[in-house]
């Protein structure tokens, strides 16, 4: 079964990782991880309709986490980027890459990878990511501009765009009010 396959492969990967010398075995461990990620199936059939499927990268992401623990922090972004190209539909991996680029301060790479993720990810996920980003950074003009452009490119109707502009204005006004209250106290 799928779960048995995951248990066996996971046990082997952990065994090799825990018994390998860092310098002499790093290439062998890296090769093992890449073989594991490329051969373990991620597609699951939709019940009662074998013509349709969905992708599940839960196991793959668990292996990636273990692999990154064995590498220096300075290599994480490069490794995540390589793995992202190998698994372009793995949205969680794409988000991890974005987070790593942000932590490393690679803003241009972050913007590029964000565009790549947006073009490959479901539109509802993109909207959710924009919403979360705007809740945390309500005064970031670039985010608002990109969100409006995204909605317009998706054929957003004028009512939807108007609500988005209204939301932008209310966030701006709320933040001005909060700042004013802080200065008064």
C-alpha positions as CSV (number, residue, x, y, z in Angstrom):
1,X,0.0,0.0,0.0
2,X,0.9,3.6,-0.3
3,X,1.4,4.0,3.5
4,X,3.6,0.9,3.6
5,X,5.8,2.3,0.8
6,X,6.1,5.6,2.7
7,X,7.1,3.8,5.9
8,X,9.8,1.6,4.2
9,X,11.3,4.5,2.2
10,X,11.2,6.8,5.2
11,X,13.0,4.3,7.4
12,X,15.7,3.8,4.8
13,X,16.2,7.6,4.3
14,X,16.4,8.2,8.1
15,X,18.8,5.2,8.5
16,X,21.2,6.4,5.8
17,X,21.0,10.0,7.1
18,X,21.8,8.9,10.7
19,X,24.7,6.6,9.8
20,X,26.5,8.6,7.1
21,X,29.6,10.6,7.6
22,X,28.8,14.2,6.6
23,X,31.6,14.8,4.1
24,X,32.0,11.4,2.5
25,X,28.3,10.5,2.4
26,X,26.7,13.8,1.5
27,X,26.6,13.1,-2.2
28,X,25.2,9.6,-1.6
29,X,22.5,11.0,0.7
30,X,21.6,13.8,-1.7
31,X,21.3,11.2,-4.5
32,X,19.1,9.0,-2.3
33,X,16.8,12.0,-1.4
34,X,16.4,12.9,-5.1
35,X,15.7,9.3,-6.1
36,X,13.1,9.1,-3.3
37,X,11.4,12.4,-4.3
38,X,11.3,11.4,-8.0
39,X,10.1,7.9,-7.6
40,X,7.5,8.0,-4.8
41,X,4.2,8.7,-6.5
42,X,2.4,11.9,-5.6
43,X,-0.8,11.4,-7.7
44,X,-3.9,10.0,-6.1
45,X,-7.0,9.0,-8.0
46,X,-10.2,10.6,-7.2
47,X,-12.6,8.0,-5.8
48,X,-15.1,6.6,-8.3
49,X,-13.4,8.4,-11.2
50,X,-10.0,7.0,-12.2
51,X,-9.7,9.6,-15.0
52,X,-9.2,12.4,-12.4
53,X,-6.5,12.7,-9.8
54,X,-5.1,15.1,-7.3
55,X,-1.5,15.5,-6.0
56,X,-0.4,14.9,-2.5
57,X,3.1,16.0,-1.6
58,X,2.9,15.4,2.2
59,X,5.5,12.6,2.2
60,X,7.8,14.5,-0.2
61,X,7.7,17.6,2.0
62,X,8.6,15.5,5.0
63,X,11.6,14.2,3.2
64,X,12.6,17.7,2.1
65,X,12.4,18.9,5.7
66,X,14.8,16.1,6.8
67,X,17.1,16.8,3.9
68,X,17.3,20.5,4.8
69,X,18.2,19.7,8.4
70,X,21.3,18.1,7.0
71,X,22.4,21.1,5.0
72,X,23.8,24.5,6.1
73,X,21.3,27.3,6.1
74,X,23.1,29.1,3.3
75,X,22.2,26.2,0.9
76,X,18.5,26.1,1.7
77,X,17.2,28.5,-0.9
78,X,19.3,26.9,-3.7
79,X,18.1,23.4,-2.8
80,X,14.5,24.5,-2.5
81,X,14.6,26.2,-5.8
82,X,16.0,23.0,-7.5
83,X,13.4,20.9,-5.8
84,X,10.6,23.4,-6.8
85,X,11.6,23.0,-10.5
86,X,11.4,19.2,-10.0
87,X,8.0,19.4,-8.4
88,X,6.3,22.5,-9.9
89,X,2.8,21.5,-8.5
90,X,4.1,21.3,-4.9
91,X,2.6,24.5,-3.6
92,X,3.9,24.0,-0.1
93,X,7.4,23.7,-1.4
94,X,6.9,26.9,-3.4
95,X,5.8,28.7,-0.2
96,X,8.8,27.4,1.7
97,X,11.0,28.8,-1.1
98,X,9.3,32.2,-0.9
99,X,9.8,32.2,2.9
100,X,13.5,31.2,2.6
101,X,14.1,33.9,0.0
102,X,12.4,36.5,2.3
103,X,14.5,35.3,5.3
104,X,17.7,35.5,3.2
105,X,16.8,39.0,2.0
106,X,16.7,38.1,-1.7
107,X,13.9,40.4,-2.7
108,X,14.4,40.1,-6.4
109,X,14.4,36.3,-6.2
110,X,11.4,36.5,-3.9
111,X,9.4,38.5,-6.5
112,X,10.4,36.2,-9.3
113,X,9.5,33.0,-7.4
114,X,6.2,34.6,-6.3
115,X,5.3,35.3,-9.9
116,X,6.2,31.6,-10.7
117,X,4.1,30.4,-7.9
118,X,1.1,32.5,-8.9
119,X,1.2,31.3,-12.4
120,X,1.3,27.6,-11.3
121,X,-1.0,27.7,-8.3
122,X,-4.8,27.6,-8.2
123,X,-6.3,31.1,-8.3
124,X,-8.1,30.6,-4.9
125,X,-4.7,30.0,-3.3
126,X,-3.3,33.1,-4.8
127,X,-6.2,35.2,-3.6
128,X,-5.7,33.7,-0.1
129,X,-2.0,34.5,-0.1
130,X,-2.7,38.1,-1.2
131,X,-5.3,38.4,1.6
132,X,-3.0,37.2,4.3
133,X,-0.1,39.4,3.0
134,X,-2.4,42.4,3.0
135,X,-3.6,41.8,6.5
136,X,0.0,41.7,7.7
137,X,1.2,44.6,5.5
138,X,-1.9,46.8,5.0
139,X,0.1,49.9,3.8
140,X,2.3,48.1,1.2
141,X,1.3,49.8,-2.0
142,X,3.1,47.2,-4.2
143,X,0.9,44.4,-2.7
144,X,-2.3,46.4,-3.3
145,X,-1.2,47.2,-6.9
146,X,-0.3,43.5,-7.6
147,X,-3.6,42.3,-6.1
148,X,-5.6,44.7,-8.2
149,X,-3.7,43.8,-11.3
150,X,-4.2,40.1,-10.5
151,X,-7.9,40.5,-10.2
152,X,-8.1,42.6,-13.4
153,X,-6.1,40.0,-15.3
154,X,-8.5,37.3,-14.1
155,X,-11.4,39.3,-15.6
156,X,-12.6,40.7,-12.3
157,X,-15.8,42.5,-12.6
158,X,-16.1,46.2,-11.7
159,X,-18.0,45.4,-8.4
160,X,-15.2,43.1,-7.2
161,X,-12.5,45.6,-8.1
162,X,-14.5,48.4,-6.4
163,X,-14.8,46.3,-3.2
164,X,-11.0,45.7,-3.3
165,X,-10.3,49.4,-3.6
166,X,-12.8,50.2,-0.8
167,X,-11.0,47.6,1.4
168,X,-7.6,49.2,0.5
169,X,-9.0,52.6,1.5
170,X,-10.5,51.3,4.8
171,X,-7.2,49.6,5.8
172,X,-5.4,52.8,5.1
173,X,-7.8,54.9,7.1
174,X,-7.8,52.4,10.0
175,X,-4.1,52.4,10.1
176,X,-4.0,56.2,10.1
177,X,-6.4,56.2,13.0
178,X,-4.3,53.7,15.0
179,X,-1.1,55.7,14.4
180,X,-2.9,58.9,15.5
181,X,-4.1,57.2,18.7
182,X,-0.6,55.9,19.5
183,X,0.8,59.4,19.1
184,X,-1.9,60.9,21.4
185,X,-1.1,58.5,24.3
